[in-house]
Amino acid sequence: MTTDAAHLDTSKCEPEEFDLHAFFPYQTRVFYKHVSEAVACVYGTEYGMKPYEWRTLAILGAANVYTPAELVEQSSMDKVAVSRAIASLSKRGWILSRSNKNDGRSRLLRSSAKGREVLKKLIPMIRQVEDDLLAGLTEAERLELRRLMGKVVQKS
């Protein structure tokens, strides 16, 4: 198969001006990275946790009980990351698992006493990171930021 170069109009293929740094998805990624790294400094330094472990333990909190599928839903993580987190946190003794009487194929997970102790120590430090990250914003701006973030997510 041959192409006739005379029929190709490359003028329409020229890329338009594009400023990656002004592109919302890029800005969001940079923002996410900055925030995530700030929080990871706390749980990573204090307990050697990975982001998926922290997120799983935080979702389970002091009293929540979830199946692995519910953790996937709650966490915005994929099944592999949640499975890794469950395995690692179980090995550390920070979460407990029992069979799910309503669905024999799944398990119910909750934080253990050791896991709740870790959370009790981490949560104030994590909240301080949040306060530090948002220190340049007024309370009204913080509320507006959260509102706008929620609005973007709802439209997705």
Secondary structure as GFF3:
##gff-version 3
##sequence-region A 1 156
A	DSSP	three_ten_helix	5	7	.	.	.	ID=ss1
A	DSSP	three_ten_helix	10	13	.	.	.	ID=ss2
A	DSSP	three_ten_helix	20	22	.	.	.	ID=ss3
A	DSSP	alpha_helix	24	47	.	.	.	ID=ss4
A	DSSP	alpha_helix	51	60	.	.	.	ID=ss5
A	DSSP	alpha_helix	68	75	.	.	.	ID=ss6
A	DSSP	alpha_helix	79	92	.	.	.	ID=ss7
A	DSSP	beta_strand	95	99	.	.	.	ID=ss8
A	DSSP	beta_strand	107	111	.	.	.	ID=ss9
A	DSSP	alpha_helix	113	133	.	.	.	ID=ss10
A	DSSP	alpha_helix	139	155	.	.	.	ID=ss11
###
